[in-house]
């Protein structure tokens, strides 16, 4: 899915009914927005050590991120918000 410096992603939605919005801006910023619902979380896994895969009832989100990068972000989050911040 890409190198550890660039984070690629894929979104796979089972039906367009779970997609709320897709916007591709004509403005200079060239903003692109995907907005939808993966639904209730079914599974969360790290695939091949560098792809975070979040599986919901409505689809799958995959983001390339190494286990070390993920651990770093989670440690940083815990330092800022404490371990209770992770219990959403």
Backbone torsions as a table, in degrees:
resi	resn	phi	psi	omega
1	UNK	NA	-0.1	177.6
2	UNK	134.2	174.9	180.0
3	UNK	-77.7	171.6	-179.7
4	UNK	-76.5	-11.8	179.1
5	UNK	-88.7	-27.8	179.4
6	UNK	-113.2	129.1	-177.2
7	UNK	-101.9	109.0	177.0
8	UNK	-85.8	165.4	175.4
9	UNK	-151.1	157.5	169.8
10	UNK	-136.0	149.1	175.5
11	UNK	-129.0	128.1	179.4
12	UNK	-124.5	114.1	-178.0
13	UNK	-111.1	135.5	-176.1
14	UNK	-68.6	-27.9	-178.1
15	UNK	-153.8	148.5	179.3
16	UNK	-66.3	-13.8	177.6
17	UNK	-65.9	-21.5	179.5
18	UNK	-91.7	-0.1	178.5
19	UNK	-99.1	118.5	-178.5
20	UNK	-85.1	-39.0	-172.0
21	UNK	-159.9	139.2	166.8
22	UNK	-130.0	122.2	179.8
23	UNK	-126.4	130.6	173.6
24	UNK	-122.4	111.8	-172.8
25	UNK	-75.5	142.7	173.2
26	UNK	-91.5	-1.7	-177.2
27	UNK	-77.8	171.9	-176.7
28	UNK	-60.2	-30.4	-178.1
29	UNK	-72.0	-21.7	178.7
30	UNK	55.1	44.1	179.4
31	UNK	-67.1	137.7	174.9
32	UNK	-125.3	131.5	-178.4
33	UNK	-128.4	129.9	171.5
34	UNK	-115.1	126.2	-178.0
35	UNK	-136.6	124.3	-179.1
36	UNK	-166.0	-162.7	-177.6
37	UNK	-132.0	125.3	172.6
38	UNK	-80.9	-12.4	-178.7
39	UNK	80.2	-168.5	179.6
40	UNK	-59.5	136.6	-179.6
41	UNK	-66.3	127.2	178.5
42	UNK	-101.8	-39.9	-177.1
43	UNK	-155.7	151.1	176.0
44	UNK	-137.9	121.8	-176.9
45	UNK	-148.9	160.7	174.2
46	UNK	-107.6	111.6	-174.9
47	UNK	-94.8	129.6	178.5
48	UNK	53.6	24.0	175.1
49	UNK	75.4	-3.9	-178.0
50	UNK	-143.7	14.8	176.8
51	UNK	-132.9	113.6	174.6
52	UNK	-80.5	123.0	-177.2
53	UNK	-118.7	117.9	177.5
54	UNK	-108.8	114.0	-178.7
55	UNK	-105.0	124.8	176.0
56	UNK	-116.4	174.5	179.0
57	UNK	-63.0	-26.7	-175.9
58	UNK	-100.6	-8.0	-178.0
59	UNK	168.3	-170.4	-175.9
60	UNK	-133.7	136.6	172.8
61	UNK	-115.4	127.2	178.0
62	UNK	-121.2	131.1	179.4
63	UNK	-131.5	129.3	177.5
64	UNK	-77.8	118.0	177.0
65	UNK	-158.0	134.0	-178.0
66	UNK	-74.5	159.3	177.9
67	UNK	-59.6	-39.8	179.2
68	UNK	-63.7	-41.7	178.7
69	UNK	-65.3	-40.8	179.1
70	UNK	-64.1	-44.9	177.6
71	UNK	-60.8	-41.2	178.8
72	UNK	-59.9	-47.1	-178.9
73	UNK	-64.4	-41.2	179.8
74	UNK	-66.8	-39.2	175.6
75	UNK	-62.7	-43.8	179.4
76	UNK	-62.0	-42.0	177.9
77	UNK	-61.0	-46.3	180.0
78	UNK	-62.4	-37.1	178.0
79	UNK	-65.1	-37.9	-179.0
80	UNK	-78.5	-40.2	-170.6
81	UNK	-117.8	-8.5	-175.5
82	UNK	79.4	168.5	-176.7
83	UNK	-67.7	-22.6	178.4
84	UNK	-65.8	-26.2	-179.8
85	UNK	-65.2	-20.4	-178.8
86	UNK	-85.8	-9.6	-176.9
87	UNK	-91.8	61.2	-178.4
88	UNK	-87.5	NA	NA
